[in-house]
Amino acid sequence: MKTIQNKLSVIAALLLLMLVSSCSKYINLKPEDATYDEVFWKSGANVDKALAGAYGSFRSALRQDAGYFIFGSVPSAEFVFSGNFWNYQDIAYNGNFDFGYAPYLEGTVWNWTRFYAVVNQCHLIVENTPGIDESLFEGGADQKNQSLGEAYFLRAYTYFYMTRIWGDPVVTKESLKDPSNVQPIARTPEAEALDYCIEDLLKAVDLLQPASQLEAPTKASKGAAQALLAQIYGWKHDYANAGKYAQDLISSGEYALVSGDHFGDIFKGSNSESIFEIFMKHDDANKEGAADFFGNFLHSPLIKDKDPYYAWTPNLELFAPIYDTTNDLRFKQTFGDYDGDPYLKKYANVNYYDPTQKSVYVVDNNLVMIRLADVLLLRAEAAYKTGDEGTALLYLNQVKARAGLEPVTISGEDIMEELMFERYRELYGEGVLAYDLIRMDKLKDWFPDQYSADRLAKKGYYWPLDMRTLLPQNILLTQNEWWKNH
């Protein structure tokens, strides 16, 4: 399926190139070209092209060196590494999550520059779209609002994403106007950054269309904004508001769990459970699919003649015991060859699209970033934290029922413990569990040898910044506390 947001048009690409500023590498803000702007910001079609640029930059930022999974799945011990991925060993479980040693990955895991390209593109859309008359949008006022809401959503998502990885970001609130006069900017306290995200998302909720009115979940919807609000409030431990926005989404009736027998179909994208996803499927303009991204998890026989040496290995020695391997419908749809050379099966929609090229394949999946089961478990967590154990068990058991499991009747802290286990069973390999461990304060329980009290107090679960590269661009930048001496 071809949609405007899935492909960068030539004009959108030109816009991005014209906005690049070499004098502000620190956060990669992009100066406006006033003459070009007078021409560009004159129609809804061009706003769509600018949005395509924003989504495209976000997609590239997540895909770089498989950073999305390095940040969200490696620190939760979901994979072990050997062979071809020797340079991952220190940042993984057996290396005690030493994020300060990441050879050949420094430009990805220690450098946030690429995400500021997304932020600044969103700034430009937010600043310029209101001045375009609604009659110049093919869909009138609704399309204008949708476009503006998508920019607010994507800006909030990007800042929240950065905050969960590096802690305090540098929050900018407008596009760069004078690239010859870039002032140093101090890091923004995490709480202030999250409040800015919430401000954007509250606008987005009012502007965005419900999912049923949109072509695919690759466009931000009202439900996506509600889900992200729930996640941010949960990160802030404001569980009353986290529960409110999670419940708003659940009660909307816009989403439904995929049946347990078809659990694996979720990850192909565009299904009843998916709330927000990034386009990565194979099409005429994207012939490689996501082979360089999802393909990291796969080996023979799914990928012809690919040795397990060249794949990430699920840490089943550690995690298989948390599954009911006989009755849990998710287990065999999550892991392949689990008695031999196991691999993550969620992204296994391999397609040899050209029969004349036997070694060329695509992995025909989208990246599902927010889905209903995640929101149901967050709703359960919020209910427990606000003293409503009955509602917590209701939503926990709803996820279990889809997996073919019997309901649990537990109470007290056992609910939080079971919620963490259930998140692993449900969301394994989806790039989110590392953040769940932080939010739910489970690092000290799950990985006591890796996380001392001192490391936790100094937020050593955040990744270090590459001060050698970033500091010369901004003298006010500071290193995360734990990594100052590690």
DOKE-789382 format. One record per residue (C-alpha): residue number from 1; residue in one letter; x, y, z. Coordinates in steps of 0.05 Angstrom, whole numbers, plus 5000, padded with zeros to 4 digits. Last residue first. Layout:
! DOKE-789382
num:NUM, residu:A, u:X, v:Y, w:Z
...
! end
This chain:
! DOKE-789382
num:486, residu:H, u:5646, v:5101, w:5687
num:485, residu:N, u:5663, v:5165, w:5725
num:484, residu:K, u:5617, v:5216, w:5692
num:483, residu:W, u:5572, v:5159, w:5668
num:482, residu:W, u:5529, v:5156, w:5731
num:481, residu:E, u:5515, v:5231, w:5729
num:480, residu:N, u:5491, v:5238, w:5657
num:479, residu:Q, u:5540, v:5284, w:5621
num:478, residu:T, u:5528, v:5359, w:5617
num:477, residu:L, u:5515, v:5404, w:5556
num:476, residu:L, u:5524, v:5479, w:5569
num:475, residu:I, u:5584, v:5485, w:5522
num:474, residu:N, u:5541, v:5465, w:5462
num:473, residu:Q, u:5572, v:5445, w:5396
num:472, residu:P, u:5639, v:5427, w:5427
num:471, residu:L, u:5601, v:5385, w:5478
num:470, residu:L, u:5567, v:5339, w:5427
num:469, residu:T, u:5624, v:5300, w:5395
num:468, residu:R, u:5671, v:5289, w:5454
num:467, residu:M, u:5611, v:5290, w:5501
num:466, residu:D, u:5582, v:5227, w:5469
num:465, residu:L, u:5523, v:5221, w:5517
num:464, residu:P, u:5514, v:5164, w:5566
num:463, residu:W, u:5453, v:5119, w:5567
num:462, residu:Y, u:5401, v:5121, w:5622
num:461, residu:Y, u:5396, v:5062, w:5669
num:460, residu:G, u:5451, v:5093, w:5711
num:459, residu:K, u:5399, v:5139, w:5742
num:458, residu:K, u:5447, v:5164, w:5796
num:457, residu:A, u:5405, v:5132, w:5851
num:456, residu:L, u:5399, v:5069, w:5809
num:455, residu:R, u:5474, v:5063, w:5802
num:454, residu:D, u:5485, v:5077, w:5876
num:453, residu:A, u:5434, v:5024, w:5896
num:452, residu:S, u:5470, v:4974, w:5853
num:451, residu:Y, u:5442, v:4953, w:5786
num:450, residu:Q, u:5478, v:4897, w:5749
num:449, residu:D, u:5480, v:4845, w:5805
num:448, residu:P, u:5409, v:4862, w:5827
num:447, residu:F, u:5379, v:4850, w:5757
num:446, residu:W, u:5306, v:4831, w:5764
num:445, residu:D, u:5292, v:4862, w:5833
num:444, residu:K, u:5335, v:4924, w:5827
num:443, residu:L, u:5311, v:4936, w:5756
num:442, residu:K, u:5238, v:4930, w:5775
num:441, residu:D, u:5219, v:5002, w:5790
num:440, residu:M, u:5156, v:4997, w:5747
num:439, residu:R, u:5178, v:5056, w:5703
num:438, residu:I, u:5249, v:5030, w:5696
num:437, residu:L, u:5230, v:4958, w:5681
num:436, residu:D, u:5176, v:4982, w:5632
num:435, residu:Y, u:5228, v:5024, w:5595
num:434, residu:A, u:5272, v:4963, w:5582
num:433, residu:L, u:5210, v:4924, w:5562
num:432, residu:V, u:5193, v:4969, w:5502
num:431, residu:G, u:5231, v:4946, w:5440
num:430, residu:E, u:5182, v:4893, w:5416
num:429, residu:G, u:5224, v:4832, w:5429
num:428, residu:Y, u:5181, v:4804, w:5485
num:427, residu:L, u:5116, v:4844, w:5491
num:426, residu:E, u:5065, v:4793, w:5515
num:425, residu:R, u:5106, v:4745, w:5556
num:424, residu:Y, u:5152, v:4800, w:5582
num:423, residu:R, u:5092, v:4845, w:5599
num:422, residu:E, u:5060, v:4786, w:5634
num:421, residu:F, u:5120, v:4777, w:5679
num:420, residu:M, u:5118, v:4851, w:5698
num:419, residu:L, u:5043, v:4848, w:5710
num:418, residu:E, u:5053, v:4786, w:5753
num:417, residu:E, u:5101, v:4823, w:5799
num:416, residu:M, u:5054, v:4883, w:5803
num:415, residu:I, u:4996, v:4838, w:5821
num:414, residu:D, u:5037, v:4799, w:5872
num:413, residu:E, u:5048, v:4866, w:5907
num:412, residu:G, u:4978, v:4862, w:5935
num:411, residu:S, u:4929, v:4811, w:5909
num:410, residu:I, u:4922, v:4748, w:5867
num:409, residu:T, u:4866, v:4712, w:5831
num:408, residu:V, u:4895, v:4693, w:5763
num:407, residu:P, u:4855, v:4679, w:5701
num:406, residu:E, u:4869, v:4616, w:5661
num:405, residu:L, u:4912, v:4622, w:5599
num:404, residu:G, u:4894, v:4619, w:5524
num:403, residu:A, u:4936, v:4679, w:5505
num:402, residu:R, u:4873, v:4721, w:5494
num:401, residu:A, u:4852, v:4702, w:5564
num:400, residu:K, u:4918, v:4726, w:5593
num:399, residu:V, u:4908, v:4796, w:5563
num:398, residu:Q, u:4838, v:4800, w:5592
num:397, residu:N, u:4865, v:4772, w:5657
num:396, residu:L, u:4910, v:4832, w:5667
num:395, residu:Y, u:4852, v:4878, w:5648
num:394, residu:L, u:4804, v:4851, w:5700
num:393, residu:L, u:4859, v:4839, w:5752
num:392, residu:A, u:4876, v:4913, w:5753
num:391, residu:T, u:4803, v:4931, w:5754
num:390, residu:G, u:4792, v:4889, w:5817
num:389, residu:E, u:4857, v:4914, w:5849
num:388, residu:D, u:4833, v:4986, w:5849
num:387, residu:G, u:4881, v:5022, w:5897
num:386, residu:T, u:4908, v:5076, w:5851
num:385, residu:K, u:4973, v:5038, w:5836
num:384, residu:Y, u:4932, v:4975, w:5820
num:383, residu:A, u:4889, v:5013, w:5771
num:382, residu:A, u:4949, v:5045, w:5738
num:381, residu:E, u:4982, v:4977, w:5729
num:380, residu:A, u:4918, v:4947, w:5700
num:379, residu:R, u:4911, v:5006, w:5651
num:378, residu:L, u:4984, v:4996, w:5632
num:377, residu:L, u:4969, v:4923, w:5618
num:376, residu:L, u:4910, v:4942, w:5575
num:375, residu:V, u:4952, v:4995, w:5539
num:374, residu:D, u:5005, v:4943, w:5520
num:373, residu:A, u:4952, v:4895, w:5497
num:372, residu:L, u:4923, v:4950, w:5453
num:371, residu:R, u:4984, v:4965, w:5411
num:370, residu:I, u:5038, v:5019, w:5408
num:369, residu:M, u:5103, v:5014, w:5368
num:368, residu:V, u:5084, v:4964, w:5314
num:367, residu:L, u:5143, v:4966, w:5266
num:366, residu:N, u:5115, v:4944, w:5199
num:365, residu:N, u:5131, v:4875, w:5172
num:364, residu:D, u:5152, v:4846, w:5104
num:363, residu:V, u:5221, v:4823, w:5119
num:362, residu:V, u:5253, v:4826, w:5050
num:361, residu:Y, u:5297, v:4777, w:5014
num:360, residu:V, u:5354, v:4775, w:4964
num:359, residu:S, u:5395, v:4711, w:4961
num:358, residu:K, u:5354, v:4673, w:4910
num:357, residu:Q, u:5351, v:4731, w:4861
num:356, residu:T, u:5312, v:4706, w:4800
num:355, residu:P, u:5252, v:4690, w:4844
num:354, residu:D, u:5245, v:4764, w:4863
num:353, residu:Y, u:5201, v:4775, w:4923
num:352, residu:Y, u:5237, v:4727, w:4969
num:351, residu:N, u:5190, v:4745, w:5027
num:350, residu:V, u:5203, v:4737, w:5101
num:349, residu:N, u:5146, v:4751, w:5149
num:348, residu:A, u:5188, v:4731, w:5208
num:347, residu:Y, u:5184, v:4792, w:5252
num:346, residu:K, u:5150, v:4760, w:5312
num:345, residu:K, u:5192, v:4697, w:5307
num:344, residu:L, u:5251, v:4715, w:5352
num:343, residu:Y, u:5303, v:4661, w:5341
num:342, residu:P, u:5322, v:4598, w:5378
num:341, residu:D, u:5379, v:4553, w:5353
num:340, residu:G, u:5354, v:4485, w:5378
num:339, residu:D, u:5296, v:4472, w:5426
num:338, residu:Y, u:5266, v:4542, w:5414
num:337, residu:D, u:5267, v:4532, w:5339
num:336, residu:G, u:5222, v:4593, w:5331
num:335, residu:F, u:5200, v:4639, w:5387
num:334, residu:T, u:5142, v:4688, w:5392
num:333, residu:Q, u:5088, v:4648, w:5357
num:332, residu:K, u:5107, v:4585, w:5395
num:331, residu:F, u:5102, v:4623, w:5461
num:330, residu:R, u:5042, v:4666, w:5447
num:329, residu:L, u:4989, v:4612, w:5451
num:328, residu:D, u:5007, v:4599, w:5524
num:327, residu:N, u:4984, v:4528, w:5537
num:326, residu:T, u:5044, v:4482, w:5532
num:325, residu:T, u:5101, v:4532, w:5542
num:324, residu:D, u:5069, v:4562, w:5604
num:323, residu:Y, u:5119, v:4618, w:5600
num:322, residu:I, u:5163, v:4647, w:5657
num:321, residu:P, u:5211, v:4589, w:5652
num:320, residu:A, u:5229, v:4607, w:5579
num:319, residu:F, u:5259, v:4673, w:5604
num:318, residu:L, u:5330, v:4663, w:5629
num:317, residu:E, u:5352, v:4603, w:5587
num:316, residu:L, u:5308, v:4633, w:5533
num:315, residu:N, u:5353, v:4693, w:5522
num:314, residu:P, u:5332, v:4702, w:5450
num:313, residu:T, u:5393, v:4701, w:5403
num:312, residu:W, u:5409, v:4760, w:5358
num:311, residu:A, u:5430, v:4733, w:5290
num:310, residu:Y, u:5495, v:4726, w:5250
num:309, residu:Y, u:5523, v:4665, w:5286
num:308, residu:P, u:5454, v:4634, w:5275
num:307, residu:D, u:5481, v:4619, w:5204
num:306, residu:K, u:5442, v:4647, w:5145
num:305, residu:D, u:5437, v:4595, w:5088
num:304, residu:K, u:5368, v:4616, w:5068
num:303, residu:I, u:5335, v:4664, w:5116
num:302, residu:L, u:5275, v:4629, w:5147
num:301, residu:P, u:5313, v:4564, w:5150
num:300, residu:S, u:5362, v:4593, w:5170
num:299, residu:H, u:5369, v:4657, w:5209
num:298, residu:L, u:5327, v:4714, w:5237
num:297, residu:F, u:5332, v:4766, w:5291
num:296, residu:N, u:5378, v:4815, w:5254
num:295, residu:G, u:5330, v:4811, w:5195
num:294, residu:F, u:5282, v:4857, w:5230
num:293, residu:F, u:5328, v:4916, w:5216
num:292, residu:D, u:5372, v:4905, w:5155
num:291, residu:A, u:5318, v:4863, w:5121
num:290, residu:A, u:5267, v:4918, w:5134
num:289, residu:G, u:5238, v:4919, w:5064
num:288, residu:E, u:5297, v:4919, w:5015
num:287, residu:K, u:5250, v:4937, w:4958
num:286, residu:N, u:5226, v:5001, w:4989
num:285, residu:A, u:5200, v:5041, w:4930
num:284, residu:D, u:5163, v:4983, w:4897
num:283, residu:D, u:5137, v:4958, w:4964
num:282, residu:H, u:5164, v:4919, w:5022
num:281, residu:K, u:5138, v:4938, w:5091
num:280, residu:M, u:5172, v:4987, w:5138
num:279, residu:F, u:5117, v:5035, w:5156
num:278, residu:I, u:5119, v:5056, w:5228
num:277, residu:E, u:5063, v:5036, w:5275
num:276, residu:F, u:5011, v:5066, w:5321
num:275, residu:I, u:4949, v:5035, w:5352
num:274, residu:S, u:4954, v:4964, w:5327
num:273, residu:E, u:4902, v:4916, w:5355
num:272, residu:S, u:4853, v:4915, w:5298
num:271, residu:N, u:4907, v:4903, w:5246
num:270, residu:S, u:4952, v:4944, w:5201
num:269, residu:G, u:5019, v:4912, w:5215
num:268, residu:K, u:5054, v:4846, w:5199
num:267, residu:F, u:5069, v:4845, w:5273
num:266, residu:I, u:4999, v:4830, w:5295
num:265, residu:D, u:4996, v:4768, w:5252
num:264, residu:G, u:5037, v:4729, w:5303
num:263, residu:F, u:4979, v:4730, w:5352
num:262, residu:H, u:4934, v:4694, w:5302
num:261, residu:D, u:4912, v:4636, w:5347
num:260, residu:G, u:4908, v:4685, w:5405
num:259, residu:S, u:4856, v:4727, w:5370
num:258, residu:V, u:4875, v:4799, w:5354
num:257, residu:L, u:4855, v:4845, w:5410
num:256, residu:A, u:4806, v:4900, w:5391
num:255, residu:Y, u:4812, v:4974, w:5377
num:254, residu:E, u:4766, v:5033, w:5362
num:253, residu:G, u:4716, v:5015, w:5417
num:252, residu:S, u:4729, v:5083, w:5449
num:251, residu:S, u:4727, v:5052, w:5519
num:250, residu:I, u:4798, v:5024, w:5513
num:249, residu:L, u:4825, v:5092, w:5490
num:248, residu:D, u:4790, v:5132, w:5544
num:247, residu:Q, u:4811, v:5078, w:5595
num:246, residu:A, u:4885, v:5088, w:5577
num:245, residu:Y, u:4875, v:5163, w:5582
num:244, residu:K, u:4844, v:5159, w:5651
num:243, residu:G, u:4890, v:5105, w:5679
num:242, residu:A, u:4952, v:5146, w:5662
num:241, residu:N, u:4918, v:5207, w:5692
num:240, residu:A, u:4907, v:5173, w:5759
num:239, residu:Y, u:4974, v:5137, w:5753
num:238, residu:D, u:5016, v:5200, w:5755
num:237, residu:H, u:5079, v:5159, w:5762
num:236, residu:K, u:5114, v:5207, w:5713
num:235, residu:W, u:5128, v:5147, w:5667
num:234, residu:G, u:5054, v:5128, w:5675
num:233, residu:Y, u:5034, v:5199, w:5655
num:232, residu:I, u:5078, v:5191, w:5594
num:231, residu:Q, u:5049, v:5123, w:5575
num:230, residu:A, u:4977, v:5145, w:5585
num:229, residu:L, u:4990, v:5207, w:5542
num:228, residu:L, u:5020, v:5162, w:5489
num:227, residu:A, u:4957, v:5119, w:5489
num:226, residu:Q, u:4912, v:5180, w:5483
num:225, residu:A, u:4953, v:5208, w:5426
num:224, residu:A, u:4951, v:5141, w:5389
num:223, residu:G, u:4876, v:5138, w:5401
num:222, residu:K, u:4866, v:5206, w:5368
num:221, residu:S, u:4905, v:5180, w:5309
num:220, residu:A, u:4976, v:5184, w:5284
num:219, residu:K, u:4985, v:5157, w:5214
num:218, residu:T, u:5019, v:5090, w:5205
num:217, residu:P, u:4957, v:5062, w:5238
num:216, residu:A, u:4924, v:5058, w:5169
num:215, residu:E, u:4875, v:5094, w:5124
num:214, residu:L, u:4844, v:5139, w:5177
num:213, residu:Q, u:4772, v:5149, w:5198
num:212, residu:S, u:4769, v:5086, w:5241
num:211, residu:A, u:4832, v:5108, w:5278
num:210, residu:P, u:4797, v:5169, w:5307
num:209, residu:Q, u:4817, v:5236, w:5275
num:208, residu:L, u:4868, v:5281, w:5307
num:207, residu:L, u:4858, v:5353, w:5329
num:206, residu:D, u:4831, v:5348, w:5400
num:205, residu:V, u:4877, v:5292, w:5421
num:204, residu:A, u:4935, v:5328, w:5387
num:203, residu:K, u:4926, v:5390, w:5429
num:202, residu:L, u:4929, v:5348, w:5493
num:201, residu:L, u:4989, v:5313, w:5462
num:200, residu:D, u:5029, v:5376, w:5453
num:199, residu:E, u:5019, v:5399, w:5525
num:198, residu:I, u:5034, v:5328, w:5549
num:197, residu:C, u:5101, v:5330, w:5512
num:196, residu:Y, u:5117, v:5397, w:5544
num:195, residu:D, u:5101, v:5368, w:5612
num:194, residu:L, u:5149, v:5311, w:5597
num:193, residu:A, u:5205, v:5360, w:5582
num:192, residu:E, u:5192, v:5398, w:5646
num:191, residu:A, u:5194, v:5334, w:5687
num:190, residu:E, u:5258, v:5312, w:5653
num:189, residu:P, u:5295, v:5377, w:5668
num:188, residu:T, u:5316, v:5411, w:5603
num:187, residu:R, u:5390, v:5407, w:5584
num:186, residu:A, u:5424, v:5474, w:5575
num:185, residu:I, u:5424, v:5510, w:5508
num:184, residu:P, u:5484, v:5544, w:5477
num:183, residu:Q, u:5463, v:5599, w:5427
num:182, residu:V, u:5461, v:5589, w:5352
num:181, residu:N, u:5473, v:5655, w:5317
num:180, residu:S, u:5492, v:5640, w:5245
num:179, residu:P, u:5435, v:5590, w:5239
num:178, residu:D, u:5385, v:5646, w:5249
num:177, residu:K, u:5312, v:5623, w:5251
num:176, residu:L, u:5319, v:5554, w:5283
num:175, residu:S, u:5251, v:5522, w:5291
num:174, residu:E, u:5213, v:5531, w:5355
num:173, residu:K, u:5203, v:5498, w:5422
num:172, residu:T, u:5272, v:5469, w:5436
num:171, residu:V, u:5280, v:5419, w:5492
num:170, residu:V, u:5350, v:5393, w:5506
num:169, residu:P, u:5337, v:5325, w:5535
num:168, residu:D, u:5340, v:5304, w:5609
num:167, residu:G, u:5343, v:5228, w:5611
num:166, residu:W, u:5383, v:5193, w:5557
num:165, residu:I, u:5338, v:5136, w:5534
num:164, residu:R, u:5269, v:5149, w:5565
num:163, residu:T, u:5278, v:5224, w:5551
num:162, residu:M, u:5294, v:5212, w:5478
num:161, residu:Y, u:5230, v:5173, w:5467
num:160, residu:F, u:5190, v:5225, w:5503
num:159, residu:Y, u:5219, v:5280, w:5460
num:158, residu:T, u:5206, v:5240, w:5396
num:157, residu:Y, u:5135, v:5221, w:5416
num:156, residu:A, u:5118, v:5293, w:5434
num:155, residu:R, u:5143, v:5319, w:5366
num:154, residu:L, u:5106, v:5262, w:5330
num:153, residu:F, u:5041, v:5278, w:5365
num:152, residu:Y, u:5044, v:5353, w:5354
num:151, residu:A, u:5061, v:5341, w:5280
num:150, residu:E, u:5005, v:5291, w:5273
num:149, residu:G, u:4956, v:5340, w:5304
num:148, residu:L, u:4974, v:5394, w:5254
num:147, residu:S, u:4962, v:5346, w:5196
num:146, residu:Q, u:4897, v:5322, w:5226
num:145, residu:N, u:4872, v:5393, w:5238
num:144, residu:K, u:4887, v:5412, w:5166
num:143, residu:Q, u:4854, v:5348, w:5141
num:142, residu:D, u:4791, v:5361, w:5181
num:141, residu:A, u:4789, v:5434, w:5160
num:140, residu:G, u:4786, v:5418, w:5086
num:139, residu:G, u:4801, v:5347, w:5061
num:138, residu:E, u:4840, v:5369, w:5000
num:137, residu:F, u:4873, v:5424, w:5041
num:136, residu:L, u:4877, v:5493, w:5008
num:135, residu:S, u:4806, v:5510, w:5033
num:134, residu:E, u:4834, v:5505, w:5104
num:133, residu:D, u:4874, v:5568, w:5093
num:132, residu:I, u:4948, v:5560, w:5109
num:131, residu:G, u:4971, v:5602, w:5168
num:130, residu:P, u:4959, v:5546, w:5219
num:129, residu:T, u:5006, v:5500, w:5180
num:128, residu:N, u:5069, v:5543, w:5186
num:127, residu:E, u:5091, v:5540, w:5259
num:126, residu:V, u:5068, v:5469, w:5274
num:125, residu:I, u:5097, v:5443, w:5209
num:124, residu:L, u:5164, v:5477, w:5220
num:123, residu:H, u:5169, v:5454, w:5292
num:122, residu:C, u:5154, v:5383, w:5269
num:121, residu:Q, u:5213, v:5386, w:5221
num:120, residu:N, u:5255, v:5412, w:5279
num:119, residu:V, u:5236, v:5353, w:5323
num:118, residu:V, u:5250, v:5301, w:5270
num:117, residu:A, u:5319, v:5330, w:5255
num:116, residu:Y, u:5329, v:5333, w:5330
num:115, residu:F, u:5323, v:5257, w:5332
num:114, residu:R, u:5385, v:5248, w:5289
num:113, residu:T, u:5429, v:5286, w:5339
num:112, residu:W, u:5416, v:5240, w:5398
num:111, residu:N, u:5487, v:5212, w:5402
num:110, residu:W, u:5510, v:5160, w:5452
num:109, residu:V, u:5472, v:5099, w:5426
num:108, residu:T, u:5476, v:5111, w:5351
num:107, residu:G, u:5542, v:5146, w:5337
num:106, residu:E, u:5576, v:5105, w:5391
num:105, residu:L, u:5555, v:5038, w:5360
num:104, residu:Y, u:5622, v:5016, w:5330
num:103, residu:P, u:5647, v:4999, w:5400
num:102, residu:A, u:5596, v:5006, w:5455
num:101, residu:Y, u:5629, v:5012, w:5523
num:100, residu:G, u:5595, v:5062, w:5568
num:99, residu:F, u:5529, v:5025, w:5565
num:98, residu:D, u:5557, v:4972, w:5611
num:97, residu:F, u:5494, v:4931, w:5619
num:96, residu:N, u:5528, v:4880, w:5665
num:95, residu:G, u:5566, v:4851, w:5606
num:94, residu:N, u:5527, v:4786, w:5611
num:93, residu:Y, u:5461, v:4824, w:5607
num:92, residu:A, u:5478, v:4867, w:5546
num:91, residu:I, u:5518, v:4931, w:5536
num:90, residu:D, u:5583, v:4894, w:5544
num:89, residu:Q, u:5565, v:4838, w:5495
num:88, residu:Y, u:5541, v:4882, w:5438
num:87, residu:N, u:5610, v:4888, w:5406
num:86, residu:W, u:5614, v:4812, w:5397
num:85, residu:F, u:5554, v:4814, w:5351
num:84, residu:N, u:5582, v:4768, w:5297
num:83, residu:G, u:5596, v:4712, w:5345
num:82, residu:S, u:5562, v:4723, w:5412
num:81, residu:F, u:5503, v:4760, w:5438
num:80, residu:V, u:5447, v:4745, w:5486
num:79, residu:F, u:5377, v:4773, w:5478
num:78, residu:E, u:5318, v:4793, w:5522
num:77, residu:A, u:5363, v:4819, w:5577
num:76, residu:S, u:5319, v:4881, w:5590
num:75, residu:P, u:5377, v:4928, w:5571
num:74, residu:V, u:5379, v:4895, w:5500
num:73, residu:S, u:5304, v:4905, w:5486
num:72, residu:G, u:5287, v:4979, w:5485
num:71, residu:F, u:5352, v:5015, w:5470
num:70, residu:I, u:5384, v:4963, w:5425
num:69, residu:F, u:5317, v:4947, w:5394
num:68, residu:Y, u:5304, v:5018, w:5369
num:67, residu:G, u:5377, v:5027, w:5354
num:66, residu:A, u:5376, v:4974, w:5299
num:65, residu:D, u:5441, v:5006, w:5274
num:64, residu:Q, u:5398, v:5066, w:5250
num:63, residu:R, u:5327, v:5040, w:5244
num:62, residu:L, u:5296, v:5086, w:5296
num:61, residu:A, u:5328, v:5149, w:5267
num:60, residu:S, u:5310, v:5128, w:5196
num:59, residu:R, u:5236, v:5120, w:5215
num:58, residu:F, u:5236, v:5187, w:5251
num:57, residu:S, u:5267, v:5221, w:5190
num:56, residu:G, u:5215, v:5189, w:5144
num:55, residu:Y, u:5158, v:5209, w:5190
num:54, residu:A, u:5182, v:5281, w:5191
num:53, residu:G, u:5195, v:5283, w:5116
num:52, residu:A, u:5126, v:5253, w:5101
num:51, residu:L, u:5098, v:5307, w:5147
num:50, residu:A, u:5132, v:5359, w:5103
num:49, residu:K, u:5101, v:5327, w:5042
num:48, residu:D, u:5032, v:5327, w:5074
num:47, residu:V, u:5043, v:5401, w:5090
num:46, residu:N, u:5059, v:5410, w:5016
num:45, residu:A, u:4993, v:5380, w:4996
num:44, residu:G, u:4957, v:5425, w:5045
num:43, residu:S, u:4981, v:5485, w:5007
num:42, residu:K, u:5021, v:5549, w:5013
num:41, residu:W, u:5080, v:5533, w:5058
num:40, residu:F, u:5128, v:5517, w:5001
num:39, residu:V, u:5132, v:5581, w:4961
num:38, residu:E, u:5142, v:5632, w:5016
num:37, residu:D, u:5183, v:5579, w:5052
num:36, residu:Y, u:5233, v:5577, w:4994
num:35, residu:T, u:5247, v:5651, w:5000
num:34, residu:A, u:5253, v:5648, w:5076
num:33, residu:D, u:5301, v:5588, w:5077
num:32, residu:E, u:5290, v:5561, w:5146
num:31, residu:P, u:5348, v:5537, w:5187
num:30, residu:K, u:5353, v:5464, w:5209
num:29, residu:L, u:5367, v:5441, w:5280
num:28, residu:N, u:5416, v:5384, w:5283
num:27, residu:I, u:5420, v:5383, w:5359
num:26, residu:Y, u:5495, v:5390, w:5364
num:25, residu:K, u:5507, v:5396, w:5290
num:24, residu:S, u:5487, v:5470, w:5291
num:23, residu:C, u:5534, v:5502, w:5240
num:22, residu:S, u:5522, v:5449, w:5187
num:21, residu:S, u:5450, v:5470, w:5178
num:20, residu:V, u:5402, v:5427, w:5137
num:19, residu:L, u:5337, v:5460, w:5117
num:18, residu:M, u:5349, v:5460, w:5042
num:17, residu:L, u:5362, v:5385, w:5044
num:16, residu:L, u:5298, v:5371, w:5082
num:15, residu:L, u:5257, v:5412, w:5033
num:14, residu:L, u:5290, v:5377, w:4974
num:13, residu:A, u:5269, v:5310, w:5003
num:12, residu:A, u:5198, v:5335, w:5011
num:11, residu:I, u:5198, v:5358, w:4938
num:10, residu:V, u:5224, v:5291, w:4913
num:9, residu:S, u:5171, v:5255, w:4952
num:8, residu:L, u:5188, v:5216, w:5014
num:7, residu:K, u:5148, v:5154, w:5018
num:6, residu:N, u:5106, v:5124, w:5073
num:5, residu:Q, u:5070, v:5188, w:5092
num:4, residu:I, u:5039, v:5197, w:5024
num:3, residu:T, u:5011, v:5127, w:5024
num:2, residu:K, u:5027, v:5067, w:4980
num:1, residu:M, u:5000, v:5000, w:5000
! end
